[in-house]
Amino acid sequence: MTDRKPINVEWSSWIEGQITQARARGEFENLPGAGKPLADLDKTYNESWWIQSFMAREDASWLPETLQVRRDTERVELAISRMSSERAVGEYLTELNVRICRVNTGFAAGPAAHVVPVDSEGLMESWRTRRDERRREALADVGVTKSDPDERRRQILAAALIAAQAGIAGGLVVALM
C-alpha cells in the first residue's frame, strides 16, 4: 500500500505513477497465470460468473443448510463408499448426525426440515461388508487365496497393486495374513 494521493496531483497521473513505481520494483513479474490465455474466453457471458467460480473453487453449496443436510442424508451411502478408512467413515457419520440435530432443533438457516438421524452402526456395518468384498475380489483377481500360502507370498505385490487401484490399500496386509 502507498501513501494517500497528494491534493495537488490528479487521480490519473497519480495512479499511473503508482503503476510505474510498482513495475520498477518488479511487483508485476512472476504473477500466477502470466503468459497464459484467459480462461473461459470461448464461453458465453454469464452475469454471475464470479460467484459460480467462487462456489466451485471453494466447494461451497448453493443450498441452505437444512436442504444440504437432507441432500447429504440421501447420498450418505455413496459418500461413505468412496472413503478408505473406518475412522473417516465414523467421523463423517458423526458429523452428519450433529448437523441433522442442528437442523432439527431449528438452529440452521433454511426451510424447516425434520430429518431422521442416520443409522451409524448399520451404515458402518454395510461399509465394512463392502470393504471386505472388495478385498476378496481384489485378491481373487490375482488368484491369491488364504489356503495357498506359497502362492500368496509370490503374488502379494500384484494384490497390493490391484487393491490400491480399488482404493483399499489400507488393511490389505491384514487381509492377506
Backbone as JSON, one array per atom type, in Angstrom:
{
  "sequence": "MTDRKPINVEWSSWIEGQITQARARGEFENLPGAGKPLADLDKTYNESWWIQSFMAREDASWLPETLQVRRDTERVELAISRMSSERAVGEYLTELNVRICRVNTGFAAGPAAHVVPVDSEGLMESWRTRRDERRREALADVGVTKSDPDERRRQILAAALIAAQAGIAGGLVVALM",
  "N": [[0.85, -1.16, 0.0], [0.39, 2.32, -0.47], [1.19, 5.8, 0.14], [-1.31, 8.35, 0.76], [-3.13, 10.02, -1.85], [-1.68, 12.95, -3.05], [-2.92, 16.31, -2.66], [-2.6, 18.18, -4.71], [-2.25, 16.69, -7.06], [-3.49, 15.06, -9.94], [-5.91, 12.4, -10.21], [-5.56, 10.46, -12.31], [-2.86, 10.79, -13.15], [-1.56, 10.29, -10.74], [-2.23, 7.62, -10.24], [-1.07, 6.39, -12.49], [1.58, 6.92, -11.89], [1.9, 5.36, -9.57], [1.63, 2.8, -10.7], [3.84, 2.76, -12.42], [5.95, 2.93, -10.56], [5.54, 0.48, -9.2], [6.06, -1.33, -11.25], [8.77, -0.8, -11.62], [9.76, -1.77, -9.22], [9.34, -4.42, -9.67], [6.99, -5.77, -9.06], [5.04, -6.79, -10.72], [6.01, -8.98, -11.96], [6.36, -12.5, -12.51], [3.74, -13.27, -11.82], [0.88, -15.31, -10.99], [-0.42, -17.16, -13.68], [0.69, -15.62, -15.64], [1.46, -14.93, -19.0], [-0.27, -16.85, -19.92], [-3.27, -17.78, -21.65], [-6.45, -16.18, -21.04], [-8.83, -17.83, -19.07], [-11.83, -19.51, -20.08], [-12.63, -17.81, -22.2], [-13.92, -18.56, -24.49], [-16.48, -19.18, -23.75], [-19.96, -18.3, -23.34], [-21.13, -15.14, -22.09], [-21.82, -14.81, -18.67], [-23.66, -13.42, -16.14], [-23.29, -14.01, -13.45], [-20.76, -15.13, -13.2], [-18.6, -14.86, -11.49], [-19.49, -15.6, -8.92], [-20.17, -18.23, -9.39], [-17.69, -19.34, -10.07], [-16.36, -18.93, -7.66], [-17.89, -20.55, -5.93], [-17.41, -23.07, -7.03], [-14.61, -23.22, -6.76], [-14.25, -23.05, -3.97], [-15.68, -25.19, -3.15], [-18.28, -24.9, -2.22], [-21.75, -24.76, -1.21], [-24.87, -24.22, -2.84], [-27.15, -24.47, -1.54], [-29.33, -23.87, 1.3], [-28.51, -24.69, 4.71], [-30.33, -26.56, 5.83], [-31.5, -27.86, 3.61], [-29.19, -28.86, 2.43], [-28.33, -30.71, 4.32], [-30.39, -32.55, 4.15], [-29.99, -33.42, 1.54], [-27.38, -34.51, 1.78], [-27.96, -36.61, 3.5], [-29.51, -38.24, 1.88], [-27.57, -39.08, 0.11], [-25.71, -40.49, 1.55], [-24.72, -43.16, 1.53], [-23.35, -43.32, -0.89], [-21.38, -41.41, -0.41], [-19.9, -42.53, 1.77], [-19.01, -44.83, 0.57], [-16.89, -44.08, -0.94], [-14.88, -43.62, 0.81], [-11.83, -44.56, 2.47], [-11.08, -45.46, 4.97], [-12.08, -46.8, 8.12], [-12.19, -45.07, 10.22], [-12.5, -42.54, 8.97], [-15.05, -42.88, 7.88], [-16.58, -43.19, 10.21], [-16.16, -40.65, 11.44], [-17.34, -39.0, 9.5], [-20.05, -39.86, 9.56], [-20.72, -39.24, 12.22], [-20.38, -36.45, 12.2], [-22.35, -35.79, 10.32], [-24.7, -36.58, 11.68], [-24.61, -34.75, 13.8], [-25.01, -32.37, 12.39], [-27.59, -32.91, 11.46], [-29.01, -32.93, 13.87], [-28.73, -30.22, 14.57], [-30.17, -29.02, 12.5], [-32.72, -30.1, 12.94], [-33.36, -28.98, 15.4], [-33.8, -26.4, 14.79], [-31.8, -24.5, 14.56], [-30.54, -23.92, 12.22], [-30.08, -22.3, 9.04], [-32.63, -21.83, 6.59], [-35.44, -23.58, 5.07], [-37.89, -25.25, 7.15], [-36.99, -28.43, 8.34], [-37.28, -31.82, 8.95], [-35.31, -34.22, 9.66], [-34.43, -37.57, 9.84], [-32.0, -38.91, 11.99], [-29.05, -40.58, 10.79], [-28.44, -44.12, 10.67], [-25.79, -44.92, 12.19], [-24.34, -47.22, 13.04], [-25.45, -49.29, 11.48], [-24.87, -48.37, 8.88], [-22.08, -48.32, 9.06], [-21.55, -51.02, 9.36], [-22.48, -52.03, 6.89], [-20.65, -50.73, 5.24], [-18.27, -51.93, 6.07], [-18.78, -54.56, 5.22], [-18.92, -54.21, 2.41], [-16.3, -53.31, 2.0], [-14.81, -55.58, 2.74], [-15.72, -57.35, 0.78], [-14.68, -56.11, -1.52], [-11.96, -56.43, -0.99], [-11.71, -59.24, -1.06], [-12.42, -59.68, -3.74], [-10.36, -58.3, -5.03], [-8.17, -59.82, -4.26], [-8.9, -62.29, -5.33], [-8.79, -61.71, -8.03], [-6.12, -61.87, -8.67], [-5.61, -64.41, -8.05], [-5.0, -65.12, -5.42], [-5.31, -66.93, -2.52], [-6.34, -67.76, 0.83], [-5.75, -70.33, 1.55], [-3.53, -71.13, 0.16], [-0.52, -70.59, 0.87], [2.12, -70.28, -0.27], [1.68, -69.38, -2.88], [0.36, -67.06, -2.22], [2.38, -65.48, -1.06], [4.09, -65.04, -3.24], [2.49, -63.56, -4.93], [1.78, -61.26, -3.6], [2.56, -58.64, -4.14], [1.28, -58.07, -6.57], [-1.38, -58.24, -5.73], [-1.46, -56.13, -3.92], [-1.13, -53.96, -5.64], [-3.49, -54.09, -7.18], [-5.36, -53.77, -5.15], [-4.73, -51.2, -4.32], [-5.53, -49.77, -6.56], [-8.24, -50.2, -6.35], [-8.76, -48.73, -4.16], [-8.43, -49.73, -1.59], [-6.11, -50.11, -0.17], [-5.18, -49.75, 2.46], [-5.05, -51.96, 5.09], [-4.84, -54.2, 3.53], [-2.7, -55.92, 3.93], [-3.4, -57.05, 6.35], [-5.63, -58.5, 5.56], [-4.41, -60.4, 4.0], [-2.97, -61.96, 5.71]],
  "CA": [[0.0, 0.0, 0.0], [1.19, 3.53, -0.59], [0.64, 6.98, 0.81], [-2.52, 8.92, 0.18], [-2.93, 10.86, -3.02], [-1.48, 14.37, -2.72], [-4.04, 17.15, -3.06], [-2.32, 18.92, -5.95], [-1.99, 15.76, -8.16], [-4.73, 14.48, -10.45], [-6.04, 10.97, -9.98], [-5.0, 9.65, -13.38], [-1.4, 10.83, -13.12], [-1.09, 9.66, -9.51], [-2.36, 6.17, -10.43], [-0.03, 5.99, -13.43], [2.85, 6.95, -11.14], [1.93, 4.17, -8.71], [1.88, 1.63, -11.56], [5.23, 2.85, -12.88], [6.81, 2.57, -9.42], [5.39, -0.95, -8.93], [6.81, -2.03, -12.32], [10.2, -0.63, -11.35], [10.09, -2.66, -8.11], [9.18, -5.79, -10.13], [5.84, -6.39, -8.43], [4.18, -7.4, -11.72], [6.71, -10.11, -12.56], [6.1, -13.82, -11.94], [2.39, -13.39, -11.29], [0.26, -16.54, -11.46], [-1.16, -17.01, -14.93], [1.4, -14.75, -16.58], [1.77, -15.55, -20.28], [-1.27, -17.85, -20.26], [-4.52, -17.16, -22.1], [-7.51, -16.08, -20.05], [-9.71, -19.0, -19.08], [-13.25, -19.36, -20.4], [-12.93, -16.77, -23.18], [-14.78, -19.1, -25.53], [-17.82, -19.39, -23.22], [-20.85, -17.14, -23.39], [-21.07, -14.32, -20.89], [-22.76, -15.12, -17.61], [-23.56, -12.32, -15.17], [-22.86, -14.48, -12.14], [-19.58, -15.97, -13.4], [-17.68, -14.77, -10.36], [-20.0, -16.38, -7.8], [-20.08, -19.63, -9.78], [-16.3, -19.78, -9.96], [-16.06, -18.98, -6.23], [-18.55, -21.72, -5.35], [-16.69, -24.25, -7.5], [-13.26, -23.21, -6.19], [-14.32, -23.26, -2.53], [-16.51, -26.37, -2.93], [-19.38, -24.44, -1.39], [-23.06, -25.23, -1.63], [-25.87, -23.2, -3.13], [-28.33, -24.77, -0.74], [-29.3, -23.57, 2.73], [-28.01, -25.85, 5.47], [-31.36, -27.59, 6.02], [-31.62, -28.65, 2.39], [-27.92, -29.56, 2.21], [-28.33, -31.88, 5.2], [-31.32, -33.51, 3.56], [-29.3, -33.98, 0.37], [-26.28, -35.37, 2.26], [-28.56, -37.81, 4.07], [-29.91, -39.09, 0.77], [-26.38, -39.56, -0.6], [-24.73, -40.93, 2.54], [-24.07, -44.42, 1.14], [-22.38, -43.0, -1.94], [-20.26, -40.68, 0.21], [-19.03, -43.41, 2.56], [-18.4, -45.86, -0.28], [-15.65, -43.52, -1.5], [-13.9, -43.45, 1.88], [-10.94, -45.71, 2.53], [-10.78, -45.93, 6.32], [-13.22, -46.88, 9.03], [-12.18, -43.84, 11.02], [-13.08, -41.47, 8.16], [-16.49, -43.14, 7.79], [-17.15, -42.87, 11.52], [-16.16, -39.2, 11.62], [-18.33, -38.41, 8.59], [-21.39, -40.15, 10.06], [-20.92, -38.47, 13.44], [-20.56, -35.05, 11.81], [-23.65, -35.68, 9.66], [-25.73, -36.63, 12.72], [-24.57, -33.47, 14.52], [-25.67, -31.4, 11.52], [-29.01, -33.24, 11.46], [-29.57, -32.43, 15.14], [-28.8, -28.76, 14.5], [-31.26, -28.69, 11.6], [-33.98, -30.48, 13.58], [-33.65, -28.09, 16.53], [-34.15, -25.08, 14.27], [-30.68, -23.57, 14.62], [-29.9, -23.82, 10.9], [-30.78, -21.44, 8.08], [-33.34, -22.52, 5.52], [-36.8, -24.01, 5.4], [-37.99, -26.26, 8.2], [-36.7, -29.78, 7.88], [-37.23, -32.83, 10.01], [-34.53, -35.29, 9.07], [-34.13, -38.63, 10.79], [-30.56, -39.19, 12.04], [-28.65, -41.79, 10.07], [-28.08, -45.28, 11.49], [-24.33, -45.0, 12.06], [-23.86, -48.59, 13.19], [-25.87, -50.05, 10.3], [-24.09, -47.91, 7.73], [-20.71, -48.76, 9.26], [-21.5, -52.46, 9.1], [-22.58, -52.24, 5.44], [-19.38, -50.28, 4.67], [-17.29, -53.0, 6.34], [-19.1, -55.69, 4.34], [-18.47, -53.86, 1.05], [-14.83, -53.27, 2.01], [-14.32, -56.96, 2.74], [-15.99, -57.91, -0.55], [-13.7, -55.56, -2.46], [-10.67, -57.08, -0.7], [-11.75, -60.61, -1.58], [-12.4, -59.6, -5.2], [-9.01, -57.91, -5.46], [-7.28, -60.98, -4.07], [-9.29, -63.33, -6.27], [-8.36, -61.29, -9.37], [-4.74, -62.32, -8.91], [-5.52, -65.82, -7.68], [-4.47, -65.3, -4.08], [-6.27, -67.49, -1.57], [-5.73, -67.97, 2.14], [-5.33, -71.73, 1.69], [-2.34, -71.37, -0.63], [0.41, -69.58, 1.38], [3.25, -70.02, -1.15], [1.18, -68.54, -3.96], [0.05, -65.76, -1.63], [3.62, -64.72, -0.87], [4.61, -64.62, -4.54], [1.59, -62.63, -5.6], [1.36, -60.19, -2.71], [2.76, -57.36, -4.8], [0.19, -57.88, -7.54], [-2.61, -57.98, -4.97], [-1.37, -54.78, -3.36], [-1.38, -53.01, -6.73], [-4.93, -54.11, -7.5], [-6.08, -53.19, -4.02], [-4.52, -49.75, -4.35], [-6.4, -49.25, -7.6], [-9.62, -50.26, -5.86], [-8.87, -47.81, -3.02], [-8.5, -50.46, -0.34], [-4.74, -50.48, 0.17], [-5.06, -49.85, 3.9], [-5.65, -53.18, 5.6], [-4.64, -55.33, 2.62], [-1.77, -56.86, 4.55], [-4.17, -57.78, 7.37], [-6.49, -59.45, 4.85], [-3.58, -61.45, 3.43], [-2.36, -62.79, 6.76]],
  "C": [[0.9, 1.23, 0.0], [0.54, 4.68, 0.17], [-0.64, 7.43, 0.13], [-2.16, 9.82, -0.99], [-2.74, 12.31, -2.56], [-2.62, 15.22, -3.3], [-3.8, 17.78, -4.44], [-2.04, 18.02, -7.16], [-3.32, 15.17, -8.61], [-4.71, 12.97, -10.27], [-5.32, 10.15, -11.05], [-3.46, 9.65, -13.35], [-0.85, 10.18, -11.85], [-1.15, 8.13, -9.64], [-1.3, 5.66, -11.39], [1.34, 5.97, -12.75], [2.99, 5.74, -10.23], [2.25, 2.9, -9.51], [3.32, 1.61, -12.03], [6.19, 2.45, -11.77], [6.74, 1.07, -9.12], [6.13, -1.76, -9.99], [8.3, -1.96, -12.05], [10.64, -1.55, -10.2], [9.94, -4.14, -8.49], [7.98, -6.5, -9.54], [4.89, -7.06, -9.42], [4.84, -8.59, -12.41], [6.38, -11.38, -11.8], [4.73, -13.93, -11.27], [1.78, -14.71, -11.78], [-0.55, -16.29, -12.72], [-0.48, -16.12, -15.95], [1.75, -15.51, -17.85], [0.79, -16.61, -20.72], [-2.53, -17.14, -20.74], [-5.55, -17.12, -20.98], [-8.45, -17.27, -20.18], [-11.13, -18.6, -19.46], [-13.57, -18.23, -21.37], [-13.89, -17.25, -24.25], [-16.22, -19.33, -25.05], [-18.65, -18.12, -23.32], [-20.82, -16.42, -22.06], [-22.17, -14.71, -19.92], [-22.58, -14.07, -16.53], [-23.03, -12.78, -13.81], [-21.63, -15.39, -12.23], [-18.69, -15.99, -12.17], [-18.17, -15.6, -9.18], [-19.94, -17.87, -8.13], [-18.65, -20.14, -9.66], [-15.88, -19.86, -8.49], [-16.64, -20.24, -5.61], [-17.82, -23.01, -5.78], [-15.31, -24.34, -6.85], [-13.27, -23.56, -4.71], [-15.15, -24.49, -2.15], [-17.66, -26.04, -1.98], [-20.7, -24.91, -1.98], [-23.98, -24.05, -1.89], [-27.05, -23.34, -2.18], [-28.2, -24.24, 0.69], [-28.96, -24.85, 3.5], [-29.07, -26.94, 5.64], [-31.5, -28.47, 4.79], [-30.34, -29.42, 2.08], [-27.84, -30.81, 3.08], [-29.24, -32.96, 4.64], [-30.68, -34.2, 2.35], [-28.17, -34.92, 0.78], [-26.81, -36.67, 2.84], [-28.98, -38.78, 2.97], [-28.71, -39.74, 0.08], [-25.32, -40.13, 0.34], [-24.02, -42.21, 2.12], [-23.03, -44.2, 0.04], [-21.15, -42.32, -1.34], [-19.34, -41.62, 0.97], [-18.39, -44.49, 1.7], [-17.08, -45.39, -0.88], [-14.55, -43.37, -0.45], [-13.1, -44.73, 2.06], [-10.66, -46.2, 3.94], [-12.04, -45.89, 7.18], [-13.32, -45.62, 9.88], [-12.83, -42.68, 10.25], [-14.59, -41.64, 8.04], [-17.16, -42.77, 9.1], [-17.23, -41.38, 11.77], [-17.21, -38.53, 10.74], [-19.74, -38.63, 9.12], [-21.7, -39.38, 11.34], [-21.18, -37.0, 13.11], [-21.91, -34.83, 11.14], [-24.78, -35.71, 10.69], [-25.76, -35.36, 13.56], [-25.28, -32.4, 13.7], [-27.18, -31.65, 11.47], [-29.67, -32.74, 12.74], [-29.72, -30.91, 15.11], [-29.96, -28.32, 13.61], [-32.61, -28.97, 12.27], [-34.35, -29.58, 14.75], [-33.94, -26.67, 16.07], [-33.03, -24.07, 14.3], [-29.99, -23.36, 13.28], [-30.75, -22.94, 9.99], [-31.46, -22.29, 7.03], [-34.72, -22.94, 5.96], [-36.78, -25.09, 6.48], [-37.74, -27.64, 7.62], [-36.64, -30.71, 9.08], [-36.6, -34.07, 9.4], [-34.22, -36.31, 10.16], [-32.62, -38.84, 10.8], [-30.23, -40.51, 11.36], [-28.25, -42.88, 11.07], [-26.58, -45.52, 11.32], [-23.83, -46.43, 12.11], [-24.22, -49.43, 11.96], [-25.08, -49.67, 9.07], [-22.63, -48.35, 7.84], [-20.57, -50.24, 8.95], [-21.61, -52.76, 7.6], [-21.31, -51.79, 4.74], [-18.31, -51.36, 4.86], [-17.52, -54.2, 5.41], [-18.63, -55.42, 2.92], [-16.95, -53.81, 0.96], [-14.25, -54.68, 1.94], [-14.57, -57.64, 1.4], [-14.99, -57.41, -1.58], [-12.32, -56.19, -2.24], [-10.63, -58.48, -1.29], [-11.7, -60.6, -3.11], [-11.01, -59.25, -5.71], [-8.04, -59.07, -5.33], [-7.61, -62.09, -5.06], [-8.85, -63.0, -7.69], [-6.94, -61.75, -9.69], [-4.53, -63.76, -8.44], [-4.96, -66.08, -6.32], [-5.58, -65.84, -3.19], [-5.57, -67.7, -0.24], [-5.2, -69.39, 2.3], [-4.03, -72.04, 0.94], [-1.25, -70.35, -0.24], [1.58, -69.27, 0.46], [2.83, -69.11, -2.3], [0.89, -67.13, -3.45], [1.31, -64.9, -1.5], [4.17, -64.2, -2.2], [3.75, -63.54, -5.18], [1.16, -61.44, -4.74], [1.53, -58.8, -3.34], [1.65, -57.07, -5.8], [-1.12, -57.56, -6.82], [-2.61, -56.58, -4.39], [-1.64, -53.73, -4.43], [-2.86, -52.95, -7.09], [-5.73, -53.48, -6.38], [-5.91, -51.68, -3.99], [-5.38, -49.11, -5.42], [-7.85, -49.24, -7.16], [-9.83, -49.36, -4.66], [-8.94, -48.5, -1.68], [-7.11, -50.89, 0.13], [-4.57, -50.62, 1.68], [-5.74, -51.12, 4.39], [-5.46, -54.38, 4.69], [-3.73, -56.36, 3.26], [-2.49, -57.69, 5.61], [-5.03, -58.83, 6.7], [-5.69, -60.61, 4.3], [-3.04, -62.4, 4.48], [-3.33, -63.82, 7.28]]
}
